[in-house]
Amino acid sequence: MSAHKERIRKAAMLQKLGPGLISGAADDDPSGIATYSQAGAAFGFNMLWTIVLTFPLLGAVQSIAARIGRVTGQGLSANIKAIFPRWLLLTIVSLLFVANTINIGADLAAMGEAAALVTGHKSHFYVLGFGALTLLLQFFLHYHRYVGVLKWLTLVLFAYFGVVMVTQVDWAEALARTLRPNFAIDAASAGMIVAIFGTTISPYLLFWQSSQEVEEVNNDPERETLRAGPRRAIWEFRRIRLDTYVGVGFAHLVAAAIVLATAATLNQAGHLQIATAAEAAEALRPIAGDLAFLLFGLGIVGTGLLAVPVLAGSAAYAIAEAFGWKSGLDYQPWEAAGFYAVIAAAITVGVFLDMSSIDPIRALIWSAKVNGVISVPVLAVMMIVASRRSLMGQFRASATQLVMGWVTTAVMAVAVAAMFVLG
């Protein structure tokens, strides 16, 4: 192949970035930002090793989820349904809906608080506005335009690189603590590790990326499942790998930037307790200046607008596939009533959580921990699906993917067990 044709192929592949890029960026939602901020404030640079560790693990399992959707033409929930008992699938999707709804509530609350800090108005007003906006986008925007909006929203994550640039970071110390962390192994550190793993390797991302691969096939007349059109397998797997690792890499660089910024400022100033992402932004202002505060706050709002639709959408895909309903953002709401009803329910309950007396801080912490707990069975059943010839045909997960996928499952199981033992 000529160099010119190879460049054309690479450009075409880059244009196809979408499911993996959006999934990776959505990983840095406001609740994730709060978790990374808590890690930096409480433990300094000592939790950076978790971000290094989760990069290859998340990349592996996200690419497996994408592979399942692209090969079979069905989302993760539909494939689980094909080989596992119904009660197991319903348990998984029910837990996913609960975790996602709590996460949506925590994200909307953080977005409202961040907007209120900048403008001085009541946060509840913004929560209602952000909830309504995400609903309208998902209900009435055509799939490809909607995906385009989400792609553009990934750019807000660059705000956190700006925060690091205006912060004085001791890079030698950061590297030393990444390679040789120094912290006590107790309930607090175990809980933080599980929270980081849970907010980074989140089950909703697996369901979302798998279903988005299905959407890409269904909405492109030139594409088909790899079981039906195996000739495109090499190209598609390269695209999935590029798409996934670009998204995951971007998300991890942002997560590292948040830990670096809060460790270099809040931890060094003795501000060790951060309750929410908005509180982290406010705490940065007297230490790192107004610019760092503004960038941090804008990032919270932007990432929330990206993550809330992904959270609601992933739950809708999972539940709709479990019950055999029509699912997909390319349908009109009246054409896939059950699918859109789940989206509406998840966002509406999330808004009401902000209006209720439920402590958003506890909701945030429990959301991350619940994600960590349910990720273990979700990863386990996904790995079994990926290795089944009856579903995947000749395109079962590779040996490397199987090893990395099961290692990820084991790591999450050990982290969850440590949380319960030490807690």
N, C-alpha and C positions, 0 to 999 in steps of 0.2 A: 504494500500500500504506500502511495506517495505521501510525502510530508504534508502536502496541502490537504489531501483527503483526511489524513489523521487529525489535522487541526479542525477540520469541519466536523468530524465525529466527536471530538472532545467538546467543541462548542455546543453541539446538539445535546450532548450528555449534560453539560452544565445548565442548559435551558430546562432540562427535565428535573432539576432539583426541586423538591417540594415536600413530599411526605417526611423524609428524614430531616430536612432542614427545619421544617415547622415543628416536628416532634422534639428535636434537640432544643430549639429556642424556647418552646413551651415548658421545657424542664426547669427553666429559670423563672418560674412564676413567683408572685409576691410571697407566697408561703415558703418557697425555696430560698428566696432572697433573705427572708427573716431567719431561716435556719442557718444559712451560711453566715449571716451577720452575727447570730448568737455564737456560732463556732469561733469566729474571729475575735469577738469581744471577750468571751469567757476563756478561751484556750490559746489566744494569740495565733502564732503560725503553726501550732502543734497539730492542727487538724487538716493541714494541706495534703498530707499523705493520703487521706481518704479520697480526695479528688483525683490524685494520680492513679489510685487503685481502681476507682469506678469507671475511668475513661475506657479501658479496653473491655471491661465487663459489660457496660451499657452498650457500647458499640456492637459487641457480639450479639447480645440478645435482641437489640432493635433490628439488626440486619436479618436475624432469623425470623422475627415477626413479619418483616417486609417480604421475605422470601416466601413465607407461607401464603400471604395474600396474593402475591404475584403468580405463584405456581398454580394454586387451586382456584383462584377467582372468588374466594370466600374469605371473610374475616376470621379472626382468631376464635371468636365465640362459636361461629358455625362449624368450624373444624373440631373444636372441643366437643360440641354436641354430637358429632358423627361417631366418636369412639368412646366417650365417657358416659356414665350414668347421668340422667337428667338432674337428679338431686345435687350432684357435684357442680354441674354447670350453673344451676340456679343459685346455689350458695355463693359461688364465685362472683356472679354478676350482681347479686344483691349486696355483697360486701363492697364491690367496686362502686356501685351507685352511692352507698353510704359514705365511703371514703371520698369520692369525688364531690359529693354535695357539701360535705364539711369543708373540703378544700376550696370549693367555689365561694362559700361563705367567708372563709378566712381571706381569700384573695380579694373579694369585693370590699371587705372591711379595710384591708390594707390600702387598696386603691382610693377609697373614700377618705381615709385618714391622710394619705399623701396629698391628695388634691386640696383637702381642707387646710393643711399646713401651708401650702403655697398661696391659697386665695383668702383664707380666713373664714370661709363659710362652713356651715354644718356638714359633717361628713356623710350623714344619712341621705342627704339630697343627692350627693354624688354617687352613692351606692345604688340608689334607684335609677339614676341616669345611666350608669355603666351597665347595670343589669338589663335595662331596656334596650340599650344600644347593641349589646351582644346578641340579644334575642332577635332583634330586627335584622341584623346582618345574617344570622343563620337562617332565618325564615324566608327572607325575600331577596337575597343576593344569589345570583346564579353561581354554581359551584366554582367554575374557573375564575370568575371575578373575586369570589370569596377567598379562594386560595391565594390569589394575587394580593389581596389586602393583607392576609396573614404573612406572606413573604415580606412585604414591605415593613410590617410591624417588627420583624426580627431585627431591623436596623436599630431599634431603640436600645438594644442590649449594648451597643457601642458606648452608651452613656457610662457604663461601669468601667470601661477602659479609661474614660476621661476622669473618673473619680480617682483612679490609681495615679494618673499623671499629675494630679494636683495634690497628691498625698506624698509625704516623705516616708518611703519604705526602706527599711534596712534589708537589702536584697541578700546579703551574705547570711544574715540571721534567718531569713525566710527559707533559704535553700538548706541551711543546716538543720532547721527544725522539720523540714519536709523529709529529709533523709534520716534524721535521728530525732523523732518526736520525743518530748519529755512531758508526760502527764501521768497522773495517778489513774490506775485502773479501778474505777469504782462505778457506782450507779449513775453518777452524773456523766462521766465520760462514755460509758456504755450506751446510755440513752441518747447522747449526742451523736455517737457513731451510727446508731440505728436510724436516728432522725435524718442524718445526712444520706445514708444509703437509701432510706425510704423515699426521701424527696428527690433523689437522683435517679435511682432505678425504680421508677414508679410504674405500677401495672397499667395505668391508663394510657401511657405512651405506647405500650405494646399493642393494645387494642386499636388505638388511633392509627398508628403507622400501618398495621396490617390492613385495616379497612380502607385507608387512603390509597393503598396500592390497588385495591379492588375498584375504588372509584376511578382511578386513572385508567384502568382497563375498560371499564364500562362507558367512560366518556370520551374514548378515543377510538374511532372506527378502524384505525390501522393497527390497534393492539389487541391481543388476545391472551388468554392464560397460557403459561408456558407448557402446561400439559397438552394443550391443543396446538400450540405453535412453538415447539422446542427449538427451532432454528435461531430464535432470538435470545436464547438463554444466556450465552456468554456476554452479550452486550447488556442485557437487563441486569445480570448479577453485578457487572462492573458499575452500572449506574446506581444500583442499590447501595453498593459498598461506598461509592463516592458520596452519594446523597446522605447516607447514614453517618459516616464518619466526619463529614463536614459539619453536619448539625450537632453531633455529639461533641466534637472538638470545640466548636464555637461555644456551646453551653458550658463546657468545663473550663474554658478560659475565662468566661464571665464569672463562674462560681469562684474560681481562684482569685479573680480581681476583687470580688466582694470580701472574701476572707482576708486578703492582703490589706485592703483599705481599712476594714474594721479592726484588724489586729494592730496595724501601725498607728491607729488613732485612738479608738475607744479602749482597747486593752492596755495600751501604753499609758493612757490617762487614768486608768483604774476604773473605767466604766465597764464593768464586767457583765452586767445583766441587761439584755435587750429583749423586749417583749414582742415587738412587731417590726416589720420592715420600715414602717413610717417612723417609729421611735428611733431606729438606727439612723434614718435620714436626719431627723431633728438633732440627735446627739452629735452627728458629724459637723453641724453648722459652727459651733463655737471653737471646734478643734481644727477642722480642715477648711473652714470658710464657706461663704454663701454659694460659691460655684459647685463645690462638692455636694452640698445639701440639695441644690436645685437639680443637678444631674441624677443624684440618687432617687429623688422624689419622682422625677419624670420617668425614670426607668421603671419604677414600681407601677405607675399607671399604664405605660406602654406594654410591659410584659403581661400585666393582668388582662388587657384587651386581647392579647394573643392567647393566653393560657385558659381563660374561662370558657371560650368556645370549644377548645380542645378537650377540656375536662367534661363538659356537658355532652359533646359529640361522641366521645369515646364510650361513655355510659350508654348513650342512645344506640350506638352500633352494637354493643355487647348484648343489651336487652332485646333489641329488635331481632337480632340473629338467633338468640336463644328461643324466642317465641315464633320464629318464622315470619315476622312482619317485613314489609317492604322497608328498606333502609337506604339512605343516601341523601346527601345535601343537594343533589341535582334534581330530586323530586320536589314538587310543590308541596306545601304543608298538608293540603287536603288529599294528596296522593299517597302520603306515608304518614298517616295521622298518628300512629303509635310511636314511630321514631321521633317525630317532632314533639309529641306530648312528653316524652322522657326529657328532651332538651329543655322544654319549658318548665317542667317540674323541678329539674335539678337547679336551674338558675333561680326560679322563684323561691324555692326552699332556701337557697343560699342567701338571697336578699332578706328573707325573714329571719334567718339566723343572725344577721347583723342587727335587725330591729329588736331581737329578743334579749333576754337577760343572760344568755349563754356567753360565757367569757370567751372572747375571740382568741385570746392567748392560749387557753387550754384547747380550744378547737384546733388551732394551728398545730400544737404539739401532738395532739392525738391523731390528727390527719396524717402527719408524717410517720408516726409510729404504726398506725393502722396500715398505711401503704407498705411499710416494711414487712409487717406480718403477713399480709395477703399476697405479697410478691412471691413468697416461697411456693405455695401451691400453684399459683398462676405460672411461674417459671417452670415448675416441674411438669405440669400438663402440656405446656407449650413445647417443651423439649421432646416429649413423647410424640406429640403431633408431628413435629419436624422430622422425626426419624421413621415415621410410618410410611411404608411403600404404598399402602392402599390409598393414602391421601396425596402423597408427594411424588409418587412414581419414581422416575430416575433422578429427580431433583431433590431428594432428601438432603437435609443439612449435611455439610461436609464434616469430615472428622474433626477438623480444627474448630468448627462452629459447635459441634457436639461437646467437645472437651470444654471450651470456654463457657458454653451455656450451662453445663452441669457444675462447673466451678463457680459460676455466678450464683446458681441456686444454693450451693453449699455455703458460700460466703454469707449470703443473706440469712440462711438458717442458723449459722453460728452466731451472727450478730444479734438476731432476735432471741436466741437462747440465752446469750450473755445478758441481754437486757432484762429478761425475766429472772435469771439467777441472781444477778447483782442488785436488781431493783427490789 
